[in-house]
Amino acid sequence: MYAVIETGGKQYRVSPGDTIKVERINASEGAEVDFPRVLLVATDKGVSVGEPVVPGAVVKGRVLEQGKAKKITVFKYKNKSRQSRKTMGHRQLFSSVRIESITL
């Protein structure tokens, strides 16, 4: 059994027991979270595709940790002009979530 959920503007294929890193969720570590935007649910009986979401389907998970990803370097410049160069760094906030159940 698996499902496709949408959170933080991205889509994730999840199964019970999976651990995923998603955009920061406003929940403390150890808290249970629901993902109501379920786009697809596949079971042994068949596949349910939402239009855009599957009615009544909910994916439940538990927040394992809140953190920051590795730092990336962002470098902007204008070609053939040494006037404009800019270097920045970015660390994306994330939540690590373990998927516990998929209900249809």
N, C-alpha and C positions, 0 to 999 in steps of 0.2 A: 504494500500500500504506500502510495506517495501522493504529494500534493504540490502545487505551484502556488506560492503566496507572493503578495506584493507588500513591501514595506520600505520606506525611505526612498521611493522612486525607483526601486530595483525589484527584480523578480528572482525568487529562489526556489529550487526544487528540493523538497524536504521529505524525510521519512521519520517515523518515530525512532528516537535514539540518536539522530544526527545533531551535530553541533555546528552552528553557523555564526558568522560575524556579520552583523547588520549595522546600519546607521544607528547612532545613539538613541536609545529608548529611555524615556523618563520613568525609570523604575529602579529600585535599589537591588543590590545583589541578593539573590535568593528569592526574589519576588516572582510570582507567576504572571505571565503576560499572555494575552490572546491576540491572534492575528485574524481579524474577521474578513480581510480581503483575500479570499481563496479563489484563485482563477481556474483551477483544475483539480479534480480528485480522481485518482485511478485506484480501483480495488480489483479483487478477483472477479467480481461480477461485471465490471466494465469501467468505462471512463465517463465522468461527468464534467462537461465543459461549461463554464459560466458565460453569461452574456451581460455584463462583463464579469460578474462574480457568481459563484455557485450559491444558491439560496440555502441558508441554514448551516453551511459548512463553517467550521471554526478549527483553527490549529492552535493548540495550547503548548506553551513552552515555559522554561524557567531561566531567568537571567543568571549566568554563571559569573560574569565579571563585566566591569565597565573599564574602558581603557583608551589609550591613544595608539594609533598605528605608528610604524616607522616613519621617520621624517623623509619627505621628498623635497627635491630642489626644483623650484620653478624659475626659469630664466627667460626673460622677454627682451627682445631687442628689435630695432629697426634695421633692416638690411641696408648696407652701404652708407650708413650714417653712424658715426661713432658718438653721436650726441645722446642717443637714447638706449641705455642698457639698465636692466633692473633684475636683481636676484632676490628671490624670496624663498622661504621654506614653509612647509605645511605639514601638520600632523592631524590626520582625520580621527575624530572621536568614534568609537565603536562600542557595541554591546555584544558579548558572546552569549548566545542563547542555545540551550539544549531543547530539542523538540520532544515533547512528552506524548502527545496524542493528536490524532486527526479525527474529528467527528463530522459526520455527514448529516 
